[in-house]
Every structure is written in structure tokens, then in C-alpha cells.
Amino acid sequence: TAKLFKSKGTVEVLKKGAADWAAVKAPYMLDAGDQVRTAKKSRAEIYMKYGSKIRLEAETTFEIGKIAPEENAVSVMKGKMQAWIRKFAGRAFAVRTPAAVCAVRGTVFGVEVAESGAATWDLFAGAIQVADTRTNYSVDLAPGQRVVIAEAPPAVPPAPEPLPPAVKPPS
């Protein structure tokens, strides 16, 4: 399972199978299939079993896809997420956005998803591979790099770029 460990402002959960969003406060237990959204000036921190910490910034919609010893999987539909993932042999962590999927291996990274579905991936430590879900393109990122997966499928694979100086690792 997962736990909403910290919350600030308005944080809502749509439990798997439920019809309505409900306002919640930390601590609050979450399961696979649950969605979390944060309002303006709000934030949530989620600890997932098997070594994952996730921070959701304001105006973010997020879903827990899978929590299992071999893999945790989440989706970010819009907004900004930062994550700290512990590296363990035989365990995977995947993040899906409307335009891409990312394979994570012991990493500190961030992703921001625009209303259009475009996603900006920033890597601070470790390694990730970001794949465009509409093409066969994938991009490996090294620490200190970023890649943008555009809302429209690109004709050529996007190239990693250095992180802008203003982008700092989450603390």
C-alpha cells in the first residue's frame, strides 16, 4: 500500500471504484487504482511500499497504478511530481504520462505534465529511460539532464539537454 504522509492545502482522493472525490488529510492510506489531486497552493507527499517517496506539487493529478515487490507504477495526468526511488535489484519503478513512460532505477527525478500532455523530465541523480508512448523512441538521461516529450509525436527522437541553472534538485 501507500500512505499520504504529508498534506498541505486541499488534497483530494478518488478511491478505486468510487464516483466522487473526497478531501483528505495526512495520514491517509492509499491503494493501487486510487487517484490523488492537489488544488492551488497545495502539496502532498506519498510514501509507497518498497522504497518510493513522491511529492505532488499544486494542481497535480496522479494515480497509483501498481504496488508490488517487483514493480511500483504511477501515472501523472497533469501537474508536477518529484520522486526519490531507492535502487533494489529486481525491482522496477515506472511513471506514465499522457505522452511517455519512464523506467526508473534508483533515482531522484522530477516530471512536469502540461495541460496539453507534454512532459518535461528532469534527472538529478541515478538513471532513467523515457520512452514516447506513441513512437518507438526512447531517451536515456544522465544526472543533470532533461528531456521534453512534446504533445505531438516528434519526427526524430528528442535529445537530452542540460538542466537549466534555475532547476534545482528537490529537497
N, C-alpha and C positions, 0 to 999 in steps of 0.2 A: 504494500500500500504506500501511499504518500501522505504527507501532512503539510497543511498550510501552517507554517511555523510562525510567520510574522505577517501582519497585515496593517496597512495604513490607508485611511480613507475608505472609499466604497469598494469592496471586493464581493463579487457575486459568483455563485456556483450553480451550474446546471448539472444535476446528478444524471448519470446514465439512465435513460428511460423516462426521465421527468419531462414535464411540459413547460415548467416555469423556472426562471432564475430566482435564486434566493440569496439575500445579503447574508454574509457570514463574517465571523471574526476569528482570528487565530486564538488558540489552536483549533484546527478543524481537519478531520480525516477525509482523504480523497481516495478514489479507486480508479482503475482503468475505465475509460469511457467518460469520466467526468470532465466538464469544461469549467474553466475559470476565466473571469474577465474583470479587469480593473477599470475604474472610472477616471476622470480627470483628477490630477493631483493625488493619485492613489498608487499603491505599490503592494506587491505580495511576494513572499519568499516561500518556496516549497522545497521540502526535503523528500526525495524519493528513495525508497529502499534500494539497496545495492550501490550506494555511493554517489548520489547526484544531488546537487543543490541548484535551484533555479530561482532567478529573480525576474519578476514581471514588472515592467515599468507601467506608467499611466497609459490608459486607453489601449490595453493589450487583451486579445482573446486567445486562449491557449487550451489545448486538450491533452489529457494523459491518454496515450494510446495503449501502452503495454508496460507492465511492471513484472519482470521475471528475472531469475538468476542469470539467464543467458543474454537478455536484452531489455533495456528500457527504451521506450519510444514515445515521443511527444510531437505535437503539432502546434505551430504558431500561425494563426489565421491572419492576424494583424497586430501591429504594435512592436514592442521591443522586449527581448528576453536576453538575459545573461546567464551563463551556466558554468559551473565548476563540476567537472566529471572526473572521478578517480579512475585510474587505469588499473584494470584487473584482467589477467589472461582469461580468454574465453568469454568475456562479457562485452557486449556492444551497446552503444547508445546512438539512437537515430533521432534526428529532428526534421520534420516535414514542414514545408511552407507551401503556399499555392503553386509556386514555380520550381521548387527544388527540394531535394532531400540531402541531408548531410550525415555522413558516418563519422562518429566521434570516437577518439581513443585517448583517454586521459588528458583532458584539455580544459583550458579556460578560454571561452569564446563568447561572442555576442551575435545576435541576429536581429535585424530590424525589418519588419514587413510593412510595406506601404499599403494604402487602401487599394492600389492597383494590383497588388500581388507581388510586385518586385521585391526582392530580398537582398539586403546588404549583410554579408557575413564578415565579421572581424575576428581574427585569431590572435590571442595574446600569449598562449603557451600550449605546447603539445602539438597535435596534428589533427586536421580534419580534411575530409574529401567531400566537396559539394558537387552534386550532380543535378543538372537541369532535368526535371521530370518529363519534359516534352521532347527532348532530343537525347542523343547518346553522349552528350558532352559531360565530362567531369573535370574538376579542377582540384588539385591538391594544394593546400595552403600550408605555409611555414609560419612560425611565430612572427608577428609584426606585419602580417599581410591581410588584405581584404579582397573580396570579390563581390561583384554585383551581378545577380541573376535578374535580368530585365523582365518586364511583364510580357513582352513578345519574345518568342524563341529567337536566339541570335543565329546569324548565318555561320559564325565561327565561334569556337569556344571563348568565353571571356578569360582574360588574363588576370592573374593576381596583381595587385598594386600594393605599394607600401601603405601602411596605416597613416592617415593624416596626423600631424603633430597634436591636434586637439583631442584625438581619440585616445583615451587612457583606459588601462585595464580596470575591470570592476574591482571594488574592494569589499 
